[in-house]
Amino acid sequence: MSTSPEKPPIIDYEGSDYQASFWDEGDREYEDHSERIALKRLLPDQGNLLLEIGAGAGRNTPRYRGFQRVVLLDYSLTQLQQAQEHLGRCERFIYVAGDVYRLPFVKDLFDGATMIRTLHHMKDPLAALNQVQRVLISKSPFILEYANKQNLKAILRYMFGRQEWSPFSLEAVEFADLNFDFHPKSIRKWLAEAGFELEKQLTVSHFRINLLKKGIPTQVLVFLDSILQPTGSWWQLSPSVFTRSQASKTHQVEESAGFFQCPECGEVLPEQELETNQFLCPTCSKTYPIVEGIYDFR
């Protein structure tokens, strides 16, 4: 975990085998397929530049086929290296190690963004959402997934005295260090405060119970989940909720000058210095290296 007096604490997956241990070997085929369906329903058919926040090892990146280029942002350099090994080094994928609380991009740059299985590590969700809104072009889609504290399992556990915290209260519950479940009303409130207009909600992973996953074929659970996902428009009782919102801007959007900005002072960064393979901020003189094709703005 990395901390700084200027920003909230950050979970760092540096050196983690998260992709292998949690997804590849963790019996989560059902969750992965259900999320794929949700993303397909929410993603636009096409776009120019997508920001994938919390990209990790690139599990979801191949699903963004409609976008010409994808920026994979993660705080962990090793996670991005794993993504690079999986996806390759090419013009379509841009790998950036950075902090969601201080995104190293100029405003009004992206015409789409996703944040899947990432917000649950945010101690200050509103600050993170404000940053996402800043770098999005007006009317651009933002797909957000969050861990829902008001899921049916939590409600039943609370009713039968198996759980102390209430799934109905609006405050977040930190069930492990920097792992939060959020109330749907709080998420909708933060999205609105950050300047997003909520368009759609899908409930996902309704059958995230080991007994069901072991006793019922995955394809059956995925099919049933796909039928239930649209009920997110009326209620949110699943452990995972996907939302699609639209960035709403009140200012006149101008063509972006530059691509990266200094996360320390906000100055637009010039092109990297080819000889030293780094960016140098002309205002605060901070340097940001490029490590084997990965831009490091941490």
N, C-alpha and C positions, 0 to 999 in steps of 0.2 A: 504494500500500500504506500502510495506517494502522497505527501502533504505539502502545503504551502500556506503561509499566513494570508495570502491574497485570494485564495480560492478554496473551495471545498475539497475534502480528501478524495483520492481517486484509487480505484482498484486497478492493479497492474497485473496482467496475465503474462508478464515476462517469464520466459522459460517454461510456461505451462504446456501440457499435452492435452489441453481442453478439447480440441477437436477429436482426438483419438479416444480419450477416456470417457468423455461425456456423450459424444454423438456416435462415433464409429463402433465403440464397444459397450455403450451404455444402454442398450435396449430402448432406443428412442426413435425407432423408425416411424412409429405412429405419429409422434409429435412433429417430426420432420416433414412427413407427407402432408399432414394437416396444415402446417404453416405454408407449405408450397401452394396449396389450394387457395389459402387466404391471400397470399401475395398476388397470385394470378388474378384474383377477383378485384384487387385494389389498384394494381399497377396500371398506369396509362399504356396505351399501345406503343407509343414511341416517345422519344425525348432526346435531347442533346447531351446533357451532362448531369449525372446523378451523383449525389453524395450519400455514401453508405457509412453511417456512423456506428462504430462498434462492429466493424466488418470481421474481426477475428481472423480465422484462417480461410475466409472466403466461402463459407458454406452456402450462403444465399446468393453470392455474386453472379453465378451463371444464370440465375433466374431473372436478371435484369436485361433480357435480350433486346428489348425495345430501345434501349439507350445506346447512343453512339459511343459514349465514354463513361466510365465509372471511376469515381475517386473512392478508394478504400481507406477509411480513417480508423485507426485504432491506437490506443496508447502504448501497446506492446509492440516492440520491434520484432520480436521472435514470432508473434502471431502473423504479422505481415510477411515475414520471410516464408512462413508456411503457406500463406496464400499465394505468394509469388511462385513457390515451387509447384503449387497446384494449378494455377492459372497461367503462369508464364509471364515474361516481361515483354510487353508490347505497348503500342500507343493507346490502345483502348483502356488499359488499366493504369491508374495512377495511385501509387502506394504512399500514404502519408501517416507518419507517427505524430499524433498530436492530442491535445486536450479539448474535449467537447466544451468546457467552460471558456476556452479562449481559442476558438476556431481560427486557424491560420489562413483564412480566405477573405478576399475582398467581399463587400456586400453585393447583393443582387447578382450572384454568379451562377447559381445552379437552377435548373428547371425541374428538379425533383430531389427528394431526400427520403431515406429510410432510417429507422432506428429500431432494430429488432433485438429483443433480449438484451437490452443495454440500459434502458431507463431504470431498471430495478437496482442498478448500482449507483444511482444519482441521489446524493444527500440533498441537493438543491435542484429539483427537477425544473422549476421555473427558469432558473438561470441558464440551464442547458437549452431549454426550448426557445428562450430569447435569442440565443446564439444561432440556432437553426433558422429561425425566422429571418435573422439579419442577412444570411447568405443566400436566401432563396429569392428568386424572381417572383414578382407579384402573380398571384393565381396559380402558383406551382403546387403540385401535390406533395404532401408530407405523410408518409405511412409510419405510424408509431405503434409498437407493441408494448404492452405493460403487464406486469404481474398483478392480478386482481385479488385484493384481500377479501372481497365480498363474493367469493366463490361458494358453491353449494357445499363442498366438503367442510370449509371453514365455518359456515353457518350451522351445519349439523353438529360439528364438534363443540361449538360455543353453546348451542341449545342443550346439549347433554353434559355440559360441565367438563369437557375434555380439553378446553382451551380457555385461557384467561382473557385474552384481548378480544374486543368486540369487532366483528367483521362489518358492523354498520356504522362505526365512527369514521369521521372523515380523515383523521390523521393517519399518516403512513405507519406501518408496523415494520420494525427492523428485526427480522427473524434470525439473522446472522450478521456478522460485521459487514456493513455496507451492502446488505441485501435487503431490499425493501419491497413490500407489497403495498399497492395503492388502491384507494377507493375510486370507483369510476367517476363520481361527482367531482372529486379533487382533480382528476386528470382533465376533465372537460373544463373546469374552472381555469386551470393553468394554461391550457391551450388557448382559451379565449383571451386571457391576460397577455399572452405572448403574441397575439395578433393572428391567430389561426381561426378559420371557420370550419367547424366539424361537419363533414359530409356523410360519413358512413362508419358504422361500427360492426365488427364481426366477433363473435365469441368462438374461441378455438381451444382445442385439447380438452373437450368435455369429458373424455374417458381416460384421463391421466391417472389411472389406478393400476397398480401392478397386477392385481388379481385379474382384472379385465384384460389387460394386455397379454397376460400369459394364457388366458382361457379362450380368448376370441381372436380369430385371424386378423392380422393387421389391416388387410384390405377392407374387412367388414367395418372395423372401427373408424377407418378413414372415411368410408362412404357415409356412415351415420353422422360423423362429425361434419362433413360437408353439407349435409341436410340441415343441421342445427346452426351452422355458422350465421346465417342471415337473421336469426332471432336476436342477435346483438343490437338490432334496431330498437327492440322493445325492452330487453333486460340483459344484464351481464352477470351470469352465474358461473362462468367457466374460469379456470385458473389463469388463462391467458386471453387478452382482448387485443384485437387489432383495430386501429382507427385510421381513417384517411381524412386529412384536413387540407384546407387550401390556405396558402399564405396570403394574408390581406395587407396590402401596403397603402399608406395614405400619401407618401411622397412620390414625386415624379421620378420614375426609374430611368436612369441613364445607362448607356452602355458601359459595362465594367471596364475600368482601366487597370490592367494587370490581372493577376490570378491569386498569388499569395500575398498575405500581409503579415507583418511582424506581430506575433501573439503577445509580445511584451508591451509594445507602444502603439500598435495599430497602423504603422506606416506601411504603405504599399511597397512591396519589395521589388527591386529590379531583377533582371535575369540573373541566374546563378553565375558565379565566376567559374569559367571553364577550367582554369588552371588549378584552382583550389577545390573545385567541386563542392561549393557551398553557396549559401545566400548570406549577404552582409546587409544588415539594416542601416540605411544612411542616416537615421535619426539617433538610435540608441546604440549603434555599433555592435549589436548582438549578432552572432553568426549561427547559422543553421546548416549542418552538414547534410550531404546526400550519401547515404550508405548503401552501396550496391543497388542503386535504383530506387531506394526508399528515402523520401524527404522527411528528415527528422526535425520536428518543431517542438519537441518536448522541453 
